[in-house]
């Protein structure tokens, strides 16, 4: 008689959708910095406490946004909308470039009506 297997909780999120980028980034607030699970899809960026959460702590539509690298922090970037700006910091310049390219592509697609 074998012992009953305990249900296991996933240790990582589901496989990547090529149209979605997700991962942990540091979100810089006015007073604090927090690590957030960030998800970018075709139309918005959302951030969560962690990858298991189903309700975002915040979001920003990508329509009319611009991206800017942060010159004083090489691995950081800002997403700027007409209403607000959010600063995220990746773990490396290379990772920042991946996010930058992906988000830039989504913004361009929004502007082209795709």
C-alpha positions in Angstrom: 0.0 0.0 0.0 1.5 3.3 -1.1 1.1 6.5 0.8 -1.4 9.0 -0.7 0.3 11.7 -2.7 -0.2 15.2 -1.4 -1.5 17.6 -4.0 1.3 19.8 -5.1 1.1 23.5 -5.7 2.7 24.7 -9.0 6.1 26.2 -8.4 5.9 28.4 -11.5 3.3 30.0 -13.7 1.9 28.3 -16.7 3.8 28.1 -20.0 4.4 31.4 -21.7 2.0 32.7 -24.3 4.0 34.4 -27.1 1.6 37.3 -27.0 2.0 37.8 -23.2 5.2 38.7 -21.3 5.2 38.1 -17.6 7.8 38.1 -14.8 9.0 39.7 -11.6 10.1 43.4 -11.8 10.7 45.9 -9.1 8.0 48.6 -9.1 9.1 51.9 -7.8 6.5 53.9 -5.9 6.7 57.4 -4.4 8.1 56.2 -1.1 8.9 52.5 -1.5 10.0 49.8 -4.0 8.1 46.5 -4.2 8.7 43.4 -6.3 5.6 42.7 -8.4 4.5 40.0 -10.8 4.1 42.0 -14.1 1.9 40.8 -17.0 1.9 42.6 -20.3 -0.7 41.6 -22.9 -1.9 43.1 -26.2 -3.6 46.0 -24.6 -2.3 46.6 -21.0 0.3 46.2 -18.3 -0.9 44.8 -15.0 0.9 44.1 -11.7 0.2 41.6 -9.0 1.5 40.8 -5.5 2.8 37.5 -6.9 2.2 35.2 -9.9 -0.5 33.2 -8.0 -2.8 36.3 -7.6 -5.8 36.5 -9.9 -6.6 40.1 -9.2 -4.2 42.8 -10.2 -3.1 45.5 -7.8 -3.0 47.9 -10.7 -3.1 48.2 -14.4 -2.4 50.7 -17.2 -3.8 50.6 -20.8 -0.9 50.7 -23.3 -2.8 52.9 -25.8 -1.1 56.3 -26.0 1.8 55.2 -23.8 5.4 55.9 -24.3 8.5 54.1 -23.0 11.6 55.7 -21.6 14.8 54.3 -20.3 15.9 55.7 -16.9 19.4 57.1 -17.5 20.4 57.0 -13.8 19.3 53.3 -13.4 20.4 51.3 -16.5 18.0 48.4 -15.8 15.0 50.6 -15.1 12.3 51.9 -17.5 9.2 54.1 -17.3 5.8 53.5 -19.0 4.2 56.9 -19.4 0.5 57.4 -20.2 -1.4 60.6 -20.4 -2.6 60.0 -16.8 0.4 58.5 -15.0 3.8 57.1 -15.2 5.1 53.8 -13.7 8.8 52.9 -13.2 9.9 49.3 -13.2 13.4 47.9 -12.7 14.6 44.6 -14.2 17.3 42.5 -12.8 19.7 43.4 -15.6 20.1 45.6 -18.6 19.4 42.6 -20.9 16.2 41.8 -19.2 15.2 45.5 -19.3 15.8 45.4 -23.1 13.5 42.4 -23.4 10.7 44.1 -21.6 11.3 47.4 -23.5 11.1 45.6 -26.9 8.0 43.6 -25.9 6.1 46.6 -24.5 7.2 48.8 -27.3 5.8 46.3 -29.8 2.5 46.2 -28.0 2.2 50.0 -27.9 3.0 50.2 -31.7 0.4 47.5 -32.4 -2.2 49.6 -30.4 -1.4 52.7 -32.4 -1.7 50.7 -35.7 -5.1 49.4 -34.5 -4.0 45.8 -34.4 
